[in-house]
Amino acid sequence: MSLMKEPLIPVVGVITDVRIDTPDIKTFRVVTPDGKKAFDHMPGQCAMLSIPGVGEAMFSITSSPTNTEYMEFSIKKCGCVTEWLHQAEVGQQITLRGPYGKNFPVDDAFVGQNLLFVAGGVGLAPLRSVINYCRHYRERYGTIDIVYGSRSKDDLLQYKEIIEEWATDEGVNVHLTIDREQEGWDGHVGFVPNYVKELGFDTNKTAVLCGPPIMIKFTLDGLYSLGFEKTQVYTTLELKMKCAIGKCGRCNVGSKYVCKDGPVFRFDELDELPDEY
Amino acid sequence: MFKCSIDSLDKIFAEISKNATVYLPVDNDDGKAVYTKWENGVKWSNELNTVKSLKDFFFPQVENLMEFKVEGKNIEIKDIRTESEDFVVFGVRACDVRSFDILDRVFLVEPCDSYYANRREHGVIISVACTRPSETCFCNTFGIDATSPNGDITVWKTEDALYWNANTEKGKALLDKLNLDECDDSAVNEQKAKTAEIMKRLPLASLTTENFGGGKTDELFNRPEWKTLSESCLGCGTCTFVCPTCQCYDIKEFNNGNGVIRFRCWDSCMYSDFTKMAHGNNRLSQVERFRQRFMHKLVYYPENNEGIFGCVGCGRCLAKCPISMNIVKVMKTIGGND
């Protein structure tokens, strides 16, 4: 019998917790029906989640690999699968398969480096996995700066964790910003790219960006003007995916498939690819 | 090498049919060659090639992948895969045989696609050397020798005889069972030489891949000609459906009242929703979609696969495109040897 393990066949997962993060983002905690973590992953890798009859889609795994009990996915309501997930209650079963893609080089290129994370909106979801991994193995890395912004205070993802855990860590500097003035907010106001420039980071850092394309574009310009090199800046891409294993043919940028060669890319690598993402 | 008379072909098919289903090109009511199951009375087509390649046998146009039972909040996943039947496809041309080298490099690399792998394992390909190549043929451009196709077994057809040679273990095992008479290869060599002469005179014989291949993205991606070439493209996807190497697929679901079936079906990079997702579409116009198809076959695929091109020169897209746009025109225009 040659019916080996089939990568397209998922396993069953159970939603054990639903956290309302923002008006349109919820964080789902998922384990297998016998209460275990479905599979191991590295920061930056993704998983395909599906609801039979609704569809399957790729999501970044927002929990850190150092969490051995469960996986978490922070999901913004914006399409069929995500709309359905947002109505799901605790106890709902879904399917999942993975992990997919190349992770951030947390165990090699990042080691010994000062790290600068820049995120906008739901773009914090994939970075949270890296940030918590680096916080867990704190001694391996230098300083950690986190610049995170969103439309309003209510749109900041993982706000509680950021304030209570990240901001209180030694050597971790959190810089939050929101787009417009808001009652009850005495922090920074302004767009992420401008804030990054204002903060004027030293170039002795490795930067990781994730957010809306426009934020990436202007933040990148800002970092370059501060003297950062392309080889110092990473991001994670997202394109339409179906198989997640480099066969269905739709998530390519030039000769690279985002599902298996990415989603993590360094900007000098992206530079070699056509501008089609 | 082994030999049999053409008249004994039915007897041979009958013998193979004892252990495997035999398919071969047969003329349908419209006079088009279509792979059809052999049974007594079914006659091998005289057409050069089939309308669609034999891609379907290994990567069907639609296939069910798995089934889900949904009850309340609970989901049960059912693996509905079954072992493929043993089958033999006879009459496959050199171009189509090569298409499997290309598809294997997609489906059989880790993580291996078990649906495709299973059919590859159970399928035997018997190729037939070309003697009357058509004006749309350009397999030669991709280094394919139409006079000596690969496959598990190669067959050469002369006026009154068929010559058989096994190329793989699978092919040898099958050929051994047929008890054909051994012979030398003089008749085959004579025919090969004759066909090679015809190949040289084909209208597309001088088409070259010279300006294509891995590492050419920068040079070719932003060429202004993509716009004019794609201008009249209807985005119908016919080229991708008749293409023996196009392997893009979609995964979809339907509820049959008893559960949810997740299936896959051929998809086309020429379609406007191919890359459309909730947050946008990275190939918004037909220029981008059209460019993707040809860049994939001529640059991206070879870049990832040791220089092997993703086209076999079968000429189906030349014959079938409703607006007569095709890879040859693209190669001539973009490659600069028009």
Chai-1 contact restraints between the chains, C-beta under 6 A:
chainA,res_idxA,chainB,res_idxB,connection_type,confidence,min_distance_angstrom,max_distance_angstrom,comment,restraint_id
A,S2,B,N118,contact,1.0,0.0,6.0,A-B,restraint_1
A,S2,B,E121,contact,1.0,0.0,6.0,A-B,restraint_2
A,L3,B,R81,contact,1.0,0.0,6.0,A-B,restraint_3
A,L3,B,S114,contact,1.0,0.0,6.0,A-B,restraint_4
A,M4,B,S114,contact,1.0,0.0,6.0,A-B,restraint_5
A,E6,B,S114,contact,1.0,0.0,6.0,A-B,restraint_6
A,P7,B,P111,contact,1.0,0.0,6.0,A-B,restraint_7
A,L8,B,L65,contact,1.0,0.0,6.0,A-B,restraint_8
A,I9,B,M66,contact,1.0,0.0,6.0,A-B,restraint_9
A,V12,B,I75,contact,1.0,0.0,6.0,A-B,restraint_10
A,P52,B,F68,contact,1.0,0.0,6.0,A-B,restraint_11
A,P52,B,V70,contact,1.0,0.0,6.0,A-B,restraint_12
A,P52,B,V260,contact,1.0,0.0,6.0,A-B,restraint_13
A,G53,B,N255,contact,1.0,0.0,6.0,A-B,restraint_14
A,G53,B,V260,contact,1.0,0.0,6.0,A-B,restraint_15
A,C78,B,A278,contact,1.0,0.0,6.0,A-B,restraint_16
A,G79,B,A278,contact,1.0,0.0,6.0,A-B,restraint_17
A,G91,B,K73,contact,1.0,0.0,6.0,A-B,restraint_18
A,Q92,B,K73,contact,1.0,0.0,6.0,A-B,restraint_19
A,Q93,B,K73,contact,1.0,0.0,6.0,A-B,restraint_20
A,Q93,B,N74,contact,1.0,0.0,6.0,A-B,restraint_21
A,Q93,B,I75,contact,1.0,0.0,6.0,A-B,restraint_22
A,L239,B,N282,contact,1.0,0.0,6.0,A-B,restraint_23
A,K240,B,T275,contact,1.0,0.0,6.0,A-B,restraint_24
A,K240,B,M277,contact,1.0,0.0,6.0,A-B,restraint_25
A,K242,B,I251,contact,1.0,0.0,6.0,A-B,restraint_26
A,I245,B,P111,contact,1.0,0.0,6.0,A-B,restraint_27
A,K247,B,V106,contact,1.0,0.0,6.0,A-B,restraint_28
A,C248,B,Y249,contact,1.0,0.0,6.0,A-B,restraint_29
A,G249,B,C248,contact,1.0,0.0,6.0,A-B,restraint_30
A,R250,B,F274,contact,1.0,0.0,6.0,A-B,restraint_31
A,R250,B,T275,contact,1.0,0.0,6.0,A-B,restraint_32
A,G254,B,T217,contact,1.0,0.0,6.0,A-B,restraint_33
A,S255,B,Y300,contact,1.0,0.0,6.0,A-B,restraint_34
A,S255,B,E303,contact,1.0,0.0,6.0,A-B,restraint_35
A,S255,B,N304,contact,1.0,0.0,6.0,A-B,restraint_36
A,P274,B,T217,contact,1.0,0.0,6.0,A-B,restraint_37
A,P274,B,F221,contact,1.0,0.0,6.0,A-B,restraint_38
A,E276,B,N282,contact,1.0,0.0,6.0,A-B,restraint_39
A,Y277,B,N282,contact,1.0,0.0,6.0,A-B,restraint_40
